[in-house]
Amino acid sequence: MVNQINCKFFCKILFNAYFCGMENAETYTPPLPSEEEVKWVRLLATGEKAKGVAEKLGLNKNTFAYKLQLLRAKFNCKNTTQLVSYFITNKYID
């Protein structure tokens, strides 16, 4: 899993180098999660289903599902398990 994440990061650097010029490739930084996003993923990491997390946060389940979809896209994760793994690997959550 770690190699896959490192590969994605390296591929983004190569993409920036090719399309944006070499000077921009070295300055690429991956996105950082907000405190709210960390809180959501921490709850998901406990094994709670998205519906349960939405209820705990006082959000509509569809609203939370949409926000979770955007969060997965932000960190280039295909599913919630991969998102939780990404947050643990990058030490955003314990």
C-alpha positions in Angstrom: 0.0 0.0 0.0 2.8 2.4 0.9 4.5 1.8 -2.5 1.2 2.5 -4.3 0.8 5.8 -2.5 4.5 6.7 -3.1 3.9 5.8 -6.8 0.9 8.1 -7.0 2.9 10.9 -5.5 5.8 10.3 -7.8 3.5 10.2 -10.8 2.0 13.5 -9.9 5.5 15.0 -9.8 6.3 13.6 -13.2 3.0 14.9 -14.6 3.8 18.4 -13.2 7.3 18.2 -14.7 6.0 17.3 -18.1 3.0 19.6 -18.3 3.9 22.5 -16.0 7.7 22.7 -16.4 10.4 21.2 -14.3 10.4 24.1 -11.8 6.9 23.4 -10.7 7.5 19.6 -10.2 9.7 20.0 -7.2 7.2 22.3 -5.4 4.3 19.9 -5.6 2.8 19.2 -2.2 0.0 16.7 -1.6 -3.3 18.1 -0.2 -3.6 18.4 3.5 -6.9 17.4 5.2 -8.9 19.9 7.3 -9.7 19.2 10.9 -13.2 18.3 10.0 -12.0 15.8 7.4 -9.6 14.2 9.9 -12.6 13.9 12.3 -14.7 12.2 9.7 -12.0 9.7 8.8 -11.2 9.0 12.4 -14.8 8.0 12.9 -14.8 5.8 9.8 -11.6 4.2 11.0 -13.4 2.8 14.1 -15.4 0.7 11.7 -18.5 2.9 11.9 -20.6 2.8 8.7 -21.0 6.1 6.8 -24.7 6.3 7.8 -23.7 6.0 11.5 -21.0 8.7 11.1 -23.5 11.0 9.4 -25.9 10.5 12.3 -23.2 11.3 14.9 -22.3 14.4 13.0 -25.9 15.5 12.5 -25.7 15.3 8.7 -28.1 13.8 6.2 -26.7 10.5 5.0 -26.7 11.6 1.4 -24.9 14.8 2.2 -22.2 12.9 4.1 -21.9 10.4 1.3 -21.3 13.2 -1.2 -18.8 14.9 1.1 -17.0 11.5 1.5 -17.0 11.1 -2.3 -15.3 14.5 -2.6 -12.8 13.6 0.1 -11.9 10.4 -1.6 -11.3 12.3 -4.9 -9.2 14.9 -3.1 -6.8 12.2 -1.9 -7.2 10.1 -5.0 -8.6 7.1 -3.1 -11.0 4.6 -4.8 -12.8 3.6 -1.6 -13.2 4.5 2.0 -10.8 1.7 3.2 -8.1 3.2 1.0 -8.9 6.6 2.4 -8.5 5.4 6.0 -5.3 3.6 5.0 -4.0 6.8 3.4 -4.7 8.9 6.6 -3.0 6.3 8.8 0.0 6.0 6.5 0.5 9.7 6.4 0.0 10.0 10.2 -3.1 12.2 10.0 -4.8 9.8 12.3 -3.5 7.1 14.8 
